[in-house]
Structure formats: C-alpha cells, structure tokens
C-alpha cells in the first residue's frame, strides 16, 4: 500500500513538533540538573568555610574532622 506525499509530509510535521517538544523538555531538565549540581557544590564550599570543616575529604573518607587547630593553653 503506497502512501501519498501529502500524508508522509503531515506525519513528518507532527514528528518534528514532537521531536522539538522532547528536545526542549530534555534541555530544560539538563539545565535544571546542572543548576542543582552547582548549587550543591556551592553549598558544600560555603558550609566548609562557615563551619571550618573539611567536608569534601569527609565525603571520601567517611570521617569528619574540624579544620580548627586546638590550642594548648
């Protein structure tokens, strides 16, 4: 069964619209994910500075120690 060129073009147009929608949706979620990753990294850096803790090292070792040096007065 042969399809007419008009029918093929109409189907292709619908697919292009669908493809564009999914491409935009994908791009939006990728950008949102990147934003969340950068916010997470920024939060870790700010928390490490504010609390004087080595959080990145603690993430790898599982041990959390303060960066402050205790003085023996």
N, C-alpha and C positions, 0 to 999 in steps of 0.2 A: 504494500500500500504506500503510495507516494504522498508526500506532504507538499503543500503549496509553499512557495517562498514567503507569502504573507504570514502564514501560520508559524513558520520557523522564525521569522523576524519578531513576531509578537512574543513567542516563547522566550527568545533570546533577550528581548527588552525586559521582560519580567525577571529573568535570571540576573540581568545586570543590576536591576534595582535591588533584588535580594542580596546579591553579592556586595553591593555598595553598603547596604544596611549592616550586614555582618562584618564587613571590613571596618566600618566606623565604630561598631559596637566593640570589636576586638581592640581597636586602637584606644578607645576610651578606657577599657579595663586595663590595658597595658600601662597607660599613663597613670591611672589611679594606683596601680600596684607599685610603680616606680616612686610615686609621691609617698606612699606609705612606707616604703623601704627607706627613703631619705629621711622621713620624719623619725623613723625608728632609730636610725644611725645618729641623727642629731640629738635625740633624746638620750641615747646611751652616752654620748660625749658630754652633754650638759650635766647629766646625773653623775658621771665620773668626776667631773670638775667640782660640782657643788658638794658632793659627799666625800670627795677625796678618796675615791675607791678605784681600784683597777678592775673595772667591770669586764673589759674585753678579755683580759687574762683569765678572769674567773669563769668566763664562758667556756674557755678551752680546758682549764684545769679542774673546774668544779669547786675550787676553793676561793673564797672571797676574803681578801685582806685589805685593810685600810692603807692608803699611801702615806698617812702621817707617821712621823717617827716619834716614838715616845722618848721623852727626856727623863733622865735620871737625876732629879733634884734632891 
